[in-house]
Amino acid sequence: MDMAKIKTFFIIGIVSLFLTYCNTSNQEEVVQLITVEEMDQLLEMEKVQLVDVRTPGEYKESHIPGAINIDFRDENFENLILAIDKSKPVAVYCGRGGRSAKCSAYMKKAGFTKVYDLDGGITEWMFKGKETIK
């Protein structure tokens, strides 16, 4: 092989690696696990769609002000989630973080641009003394 072909292959390889890295980084940033303090700031500073993915009974017991309830276990869950504006940031939470993590992963696949997932869920929110509606 001559030197020109080797340089061409080398450059193509480097560019391919760079593009793959950039593409992967952007996908990773769609979902961000956030603390209670970060969620509190997010709700104050940004217009974010807040979604509680617990059951209606759990939601009725207590929920974060401004949250809408979309039960993760509802048979129409996917259709209900897709009714949310994908172009605006969304913050999701559940009891401790399991259902919201699954919901966040689904939202990422569905094309949402920015999803925040509350680490520790409403349990951590209440432990930190944050406001809930009963």
C-alpha positions as CSV (number, residue, x, y, z in Angstrom):
1,M,0.0,0.0,0.0
2,D,1.3,3.4,-0.8
3,M,1.5,6.2,1.8
4,A,-1.4,8.2,0.4
5,K,-3.8,5.3,0.9
6,I,-2.6,4.7,4.4
7,K,-3.1,8.4,5.3
8,T,-6.6,8.3,3.8
9,F,-7.6,5.2,5.8
10,F,-6.1,6.7,8.9
11,I,-8.0,9.9,8.5
12,I,-11.3,8.1,7.7
13,G,-10.7,5.9,10.8
14,I,-10.1,8.9,13.1
15,V,-13.2,10.8,11.7
16,S,-15.4,7.7,12.1
17,L,-14.3,7.3,15.8
18,F,-14.9,10.9,16.5
19,L,-18.4,10.8,14.9
20,T,-19.3,7.7,16.8
21,Y,-18.1,9.2,20.1
22,C,-20.1,12.4,19.5
23,N,-23.2,10.5,18.6
24,T,-23.0,8.3,21.6
25,S,-22.4,11.3,23.9
26,N,-25.5,13.0,22.7
27,Q,-27.7,9.9,23.2
28,E,-26.4,9.5,26.8
29,E,-27.3,13.1,27.7
30,V,-31.0,12.6,26.8
31,V,-31.6,11.2,30.3
32,Q,-30.0,12.8,33.4
33,L,-30.4,11.4,36.9
34,I,-30.8,14.3,39.2
35,T,-30.8,14.9,43.0
36,V,-33.6,16.4,45.0
37,E,-31.8,19.7,45.1
38,E,-31.3,19.7,41.3
39,M,-35.0,18.9,40.8
40,D,-36.0,21.7,43.1
41,Q,-33.9,24.1,41.1
42,L,-35.1,22.7,37.9
43,L,-38.8,23.3,38.9
44,E,-38.0,26.9,39.9
45,M,-35.9,27.9,36.9
46,E,-37.1,25.9,33.9
47,K,-40.4,25.1,32.3
48,V,-40.4,21.4,32.7
49,Q,-43.2,18.9,32.3
50,L,-43.4,17.0,35.6
51,V,-44.6,13.4,35.4
52,D,-45.4,11.1,38.4
53,V,-45.3,7.5,37.0
54,R,-46.7,5.8,40.2
55,T,-50.2,4.4,40.5
56,P,-53.2,6.7,40.9
57,G,-53.5,5.6,44.6
58,E,-49.9,6.5,45.3
59,Y,-50.3,9.8,43.5
60,K,-53.4,10.6,45.6
61,E,-51.5,10.0,48.8
62,S,-48.9,12.6,47.9
63,H,-47.2,14.1,44.9
64,I,-44.9,16.9,43.9
65,P,-46.9,20.1,43.1
66,G,-47.4,20.5,39.3
67,A,-47.0,16.8,38.5
68,I,-49.3,14.9,36.2
69,N,-50.0,11.2,36.9
70,I,-49.2,8.6,34.2
71,D,-49.2,5.2,35.8
72,F,-46.2,3.2,34.5
73,R,-48.3,0.0,34.9
74,D,-51.2,1.3,32.9
75,E,-51.9,-0.7,29.7
76,N,-52.0,2.5,27.8
77,F,-48.8,3.9,29.3
78,E,-46.9,4.2,26.0
79,N,-49.7,6.2,24.4
80,L,-50.1,8.4,27.4
81,I,-46.4,9.2,27.5
82,L,-46.4,10.0,23.8
83,A,-49.1,12.6,24.4
84,I,-46.4,14.7,26.2
85,D,-44.4,17.3,24.2
86,K,-41.2,15.5,23.2
87,S,-39.4,18.8,22.4
88,K,-39.7,20.2,26.0
89,P,-37.8,18.9,29.0
90,V,-39.6,16.3,31.1
91,A,-38.9,15.4,34.7
92,V,-40.1,12.0,35.9
93,Y,-40.3,10.4,39.3
94,C,-41.8,7.4,41.1
95,G,-41.5,6.0,44.6
96,R,-37.8,5.3,44.7
97,G,-36.5,5.3,41.2
98,G,-37.2,2.0,39.6
99,R,-40.2,2.8,37.5
100,S,-39.0,6.3,36.6
101,A,-35.7,4.7,35.3
102,K,-37.7,2.4,33.0
103,C,-39.9,5.3,31.9
104,S,-36.9,7.4,31.2
105,A,-35.3,4.7,29.0
106,Y,-38.6,4.4,27.1
107,M,-38.8,8.1,26.6
108,K,-35.2,8.2,25.3
109,K,-36.1,5.5,22.7
110,A,-39.3,7.4,21.8
111,G,-37.3,10.5,20.9
112,F,-37.7,12.9,23.8
113,T,-35.0,15.6,23.7
114,K,-34.4,15.9,27.5
115,V,-35.5,13.7,30.4
116,Y,-34.6,14.2,34.0
117,D,-35.1,11.3,36.4
118,L,-35.3,12.1,40.2
119,D,-32.8,9.9,42.0
120,G,-34.6,8.3,45.0
121,G,-38.0,9.3,43.8
122,I,-40.6,11.0,46.0
123,T,-39.3,9.0,49.0
124,E,-36.0,11.0,48.8
125,W,-38.0,14.2,48.0
126,M,-40.0,13.9,51.2
127,F,-37.0,12.8,53.3
128,K,-35.4,16.1,52.3
129,G,-38.5,18.0,53.5
130,K,-39.7,19.2,50.2
131,E,-43.3,20.1,49.6
132,T,-45.9,17.6,48.5
133,I,-49.6,17.8,47.8
134,K,-51.9,15.3,49.6
